[in-house]
């Protein structure tokens, strides 16, 4: 009887393991097998449909957030980031397919005095009216963006330098004709526009700098004319 008891104790000791800390660990029994629904079962198909729906919604939300990040919330047109992305694509297209285009940078005159005298709500009204005017003078394939504050940029396709400068002058005239009434006073804003031609050797940064410099030259001319 003692031999059997001693043998049983030895057998149990063999089954036990000792950790480095001296604790004894008793091995666990075999785990129950995990059951999965067959790939063609109704449950599996339902899960796949649900996951596809969730993925579609997630991708749509990503697109919404991307569009929001590239759009000016006040005016509903591309902001600087969104416009520069479109300009980068346009330059790549122009280089590859030997197309042509023009970049116009347009700065609104007298917006700060309007904001100071009548508040930013009045300034916002002026900006919205100017964007509406710009949209009425370009094609659907062209792009208008707000670079920041009172500065806008236009990407115009298939224009020669002569045509681009004529378009810039026409945009100035159209904005000059806008009038606003704030607190019983009739107010005008105006705008100055500079042009850069986009050709086979165009670069984004250089094109923006060229159009911006031309705009400041034009602004000085307009002040002298006034």
Secondary structure, DSSP 4 states (H G I P E B T S, - for coil): -HHHHHHHHHHHHHHEEE-TTS-EEEPPPPPPPPP---TTSHHHHHHHHHHHHHHHHHHHHHHHHHHHHTB-TTTSSB-HHHHHHHHHHHHHHHHHHT--EEEEEEEETTHHHHHHHH-HHHHHHHHHHHHHHHHTTS-TTSEEEEEETTEEEEEEES--HHHHHHHHHHHHHHHHT--EEETTEEE---EEEEEEEE-TT--HHHHHHHHHHHHHHHHHHHHHH-
